[in-house]
């Protein structure tokens, strides 16, 4: 066995490639290898001889296998080193001029509005997309009989029979984040809540999943005048126009009182939309003063603090600004569409440097 050990360890050390190493393995520890043949001779030995020869043969087999594995790893490392030497690349060379990826218009619009509201002192708040119906409806003063709570409009999560826990829903708006933020941070507060939301609807201007940004400002002396100024500044910055006219129409939302829908002056000519001029009006968002019950649900005293809130569809903003006719195309995963409407990945939107190309 000492001769076998010396023989095969020497051969393993001299092996130049993995093919030679495999040949050595078969000759040494393969099913018909020399070590295997030696093990078959154990049956002809006395019990006393087997007690000595058996462990010695197993030790020899283990040592040869270990040497084979070590040599195989060394050969692989040498091959990798040789390949890396041939694949040397000068990283100071200029990059290729062709674009390999583009930013989705929804991501671009989200970055733009985040930059705008950051300049206005708003921070970004996030929350879960699956939430309880208390955060999604009850805390927002939406009564149990409200149509929005019907299963034909809202996606409810499955519950086992007899489960008495509050039902969970795919959030229908990002307003639950406002409640969670009030609970966590208290007042005064100034946040925007961008993110994906879900409703059971699908056509040219609606999809089951879309994106919203909602804003909330709470303090002791906030009024509708502050809301109007913030929205005017946002619209001028987002659409990159110096003059804009907004029209506030009385409306009703359970979570604001008074409530107002906001239209922007525009014109349609030859199928082209122009913001800020013309005789037409286009609805772009809903807003209002936060209902006292909503403030109380967030753990804040409505007799001390008041505030405003607004909600805007990010997808709709992107469609208006970049002339995208069909909302469904946002979710078709068509690379041709994305290359046409996409944005350079490293062009970070800023107010001083320009929001978009």
ABEGO torsion letter per residue (X at the ends): XAAAAAAAAAAAAABABAAAAAAAAAAAABAABAAAAAAAAAAABBAAAAAAAAAAAAAAAAAAAAAAAAAAAAAAAAAAAAAAAAABBBAABBBBABBABBBBAAAAAAAAAAAAAAAAGBBBBBBBABBBAAAAAAAAGBBAABAAABAAABBBBBBBBGBABBBBBBBABAAAAAAAAAAAAEOBBBBBBBEBBBBBBBBAABBABBBBBBBBBBBAABBAAAAAAAAAAAAAAAAGBABBBBBBBBBBBAABOBBBBBBBBBBBBGGBBBBGBEABBBBABBBEBBBAAAAAAAGBBAAABBBBBBBBBAAAAAAAAAGBABAAAAAAGBAAAAAAABBBAABBBBAAAEABX
